[in-house]
Amino acid sequence: MLPRLQKTTRPARRHAVRAAAALTATAALVALAGCSGTQGATTLDTSAKVTIQVWSGQADAAEKTIEGLAKEFEKAHPNVTIDLSPGASSTDGLLQKLSAGFAGNQYPDMSYAFGSWAGQLESTGRTLDISADVKKPGVNWDEFTPAARGTAQPSGSKVIGFPAVVDNIGLLYNKTLFDKAGVAYPTADWTWEDFRAAAKKLTDPANHVYGYGYSVSGSEETTWQFWPHLWQNGGSILDSSGKAAFNSTAGDDALTFLRSMAVDDKSVYLDQTDEKFGQLFVSNRIGMITSGPWELSDLKTGGTSYGVVQLPGTKGDHQTVSGPDIWALFDHHDKNRAYWVTQFAQWLTSAQQDERFNVALGNLPLRSSEASSDAVAKQTAEYPGYDVFVANSKNVKETRPTSKSYASLSVAVGKAISQVLQGQGEPGSSLDQAAKTADAQAKK
């Protein structure tokens, strides 16, 4: 997977909500709303010399790749200089760095940003609005998933950047354990009842083998695994006014189902760490996990015999969840800088460049037009199942909230799920309490 700057023990952490960093910087970001920098070019001159500053948030191979791409863009546009750097010592540190930069009017034209920051960044008043640009012929905005487009348009009023990385989760199954238990492999038309029945058959308490693994750490790993269940049952995370809506009949049904597996069937390994369930799957101790393409490298290294299909469905609905990140674009009140940073972001996220950047580094392609590319075929040959995750992008239909209060909502929901799956609460009342907590935090 694309090696960003943050140091983590497994690439899955890429999708997590960085609650600590986000909450630390939020107050400063919001306080800056309405501030503005100095005035630059007021009339567009596409031939004028211009320098755009880009914070990539990348490290190692990814940083070298984007440096090479930036040089290509400069060669094609001699009047443009791209001042490219990682921006901070870790990707998490970019939000704090942006906050300080806004305060001193020394911020970049473009920065990598976790999707969970998008709402906060827009609220500063420092982002560009490229809503008109993405409608132009050749941009092909509809090639990005609805979740990716929605993350780049956090409030719905303007588009603040381009998608940078996309992902999704599917069902990974351990062929060794399925064969040993005499259970047929999952198919693309599996229901959650098929999934539950298989998990029960795979579970072997005497040998510490479980049918399924689920995080009960209470982190975003716990929470985001729940959202496909909610959506497939017809539920929503928030209502139209921004209040918690997950404590609905759909939410109750979804959590009740997971509880039945964990508490009644005892077919679920309840991972307190976020890390062990993936490791146990690799070592043939867990039969199924719902995770993403970041697992494929470990599975290859571990020599695990595995398969991948889309998530089980509810009444034919196989929705999944995605945690896209974005290239956020910032306004310096300079027509030339605004034009060229938008051009660079569009070029960088085009199919041709994305195949050399995201796909070549193991991330999923940003655009639907890349699905049949040679680059995707090469990754699939290297990591079997990669193509299933690429195709699974069609099941990404909902946008995970990007509001500044999502971090606290995630914590409240994660706590409720964790307690219920460990037999310490009822689904309905636990979700009701989580909704009250989330709404109260949102008002602060």
Secondary structure, DSSP 8 states (H G I E B T S, - for coil): ---BSS--SSGGGGGS--HHHHHHHHHHHHHTTT-------SS--TTS-EEEEEE--B-HHHHHHHHHHHHHHHHHSTTEEEEEE--SSSSTHHHHHHHHHHHTT---SEEEE-GGGHHHHHHTT-B---TTGGGSTTT-GGGS-HHHHHHTSTTSS---EEEEE----EEEEEHHHHHHHT-----TT-BHHHHHHHHHHH-BGGGTBEEEEEE-SSSHHHHHTTHHHHHHTT--SB-TTS-B--SSHHHHHHHHHHHIIIIII--EEEESSSSHHHHHHHTTSEEEEEE-GGGHHHHHHHT--EEEE---BBTTB-------EEEEEB--S-HHHHHHHHHHHHHHTSHHHHIIIIITTT---SSGGGTTSHHHHHHHHHSTTHHHHHHGGGG--S----STTHHHHHHHHHHHHHHHHTTSS-HHHHHHHHHHHHHHHHT-
